[in-house]
Amino acid sequence: MLHKKHFHPCSVWLLLSPRRSAMKHFASTRDTDKGSRLDYWNEILGQTFPGMSVDAEKEINACRESVEVGEVRVTRLHSDRANIHRWRSAPPDPVCGRTIAHIQHQGASVTFETDRSTLLNAGDLVLGPPGRPYAVNISDRNVAVLIDFPSEFLGDSLPAEGKLIKKSKSVARLLDFALSLLNEDGEKLHDDADSEKCIEDVFLTLLSTCNEAAHPEEEEEDLLVCHRIFDFIDSSLHDNTLRTNIIAARLGVSPKRVQRVFAKLGMTPTQFIIQRRINLAAFLLRSSAFDGSVTCLAQDVGFYDAAHFCRLFRRTFGVTP
């Protein structure tokens, strides 16, 4: 495990490239009349996950929130009790080619395949098989977070399809990162040019850590690099050009290595930098040296403008500077 003495887990938001905001979607059965809700929900699920259908009460209450960044899509489903099927009425579509990581957030569910059934309680994870039929029975007031991605991303380091990963710190980090993506308000914040690829790598790294722990020698090496990165960031927060490639160049490691360190914490490098800047600003606000100028304070901790700084500060602490 990486050392967390520098990491404050609360109120971390995903920071996206200024060139493209995340594509977000929302749908709720409350937007249609009660007699048509089940048909509407079937339409929504079928559009989101090809081959998926649902059996439930006609007046079902359910909603879907989803966001897409690069090749990864995160979906949060709230639903009454229901029976969900995939590829029940048609053979699996090889063109679909996407695997679904199912995290039970609230309630419980049972996944049925031809040769087995799997019970998921809150905090458990399972990968749904994209190439064969399966069904999921969900409890009332159910909340699930689904992360779907191209099946070609699957490798030996990721969990096998259908394998149950019980509630753990690794699954919790994966869930927290997925929720941070869903909760992002869409504001275009600066990040590295390859932010979408970075986010994809975070998801794949977190999925691999859910599968099995890293080798001790890898953990020790990552820990040493981690401390060097944290120390460099803390000494460079005033630099508003600080990015992954700059950190990598100054420390003599690859940008991929820098991203991997933060991926194991469930965040991007920019998320960490922003959170450290906000925490430093809160500390300086309490110091006797603060002269009352929020604009100067914002610049001192590495923000381009005071308005941007104030929005992030209020989002973190609930009050303005």
Salt bridges, closest charged atoms under 4 A:
ASP55 OD2 - HIS85 NE2 3.53
ASP55 OD2 - ARG88 NH1 2.84
GLU65 OE2 - ARG76 NE 2.97
GLU65 OE2 - HIS78 NE2 3.50
GLU68 OE2 - HIS25 NE2 3.54
GLU113 OE2 - ARG116 NE 3.48
GLU113 OE1 - ARG132 NH2 2.89
ASP124 OD2 - LYS166 NZ 3.36
ASP140 OD2 - ARG141 NH1 3.47
ASP148 OD2 - ARG73 NH2 2.81
ASP148 OD2 - ARG98 NE 2.70
ASP185 OD2 - ARG315 NH2 2.87
GLU187 OE2 - ARG311 NE 2.63
GLU187 OE1 - ARG315 NH2 3.09
GLU196 OE2 - ARG20 NH1 3.11
ASP201 OD1 - LYS197 NZ 2.90
ASP201 OD2 - LYS256 NZ 2.70
GLU221 OE2 - ARG257 NH2 3.55
ASP222 OD1 - ARG257 NH2 3.16
ASP222 OD1 - ARG260 NH2 2.59
ASP222 OD2 - LYS264 NZ 2.70
ASP234 OD2 - HIS6 ND1 3.51
ASP234 OD1 - ARG276 NE 2.94
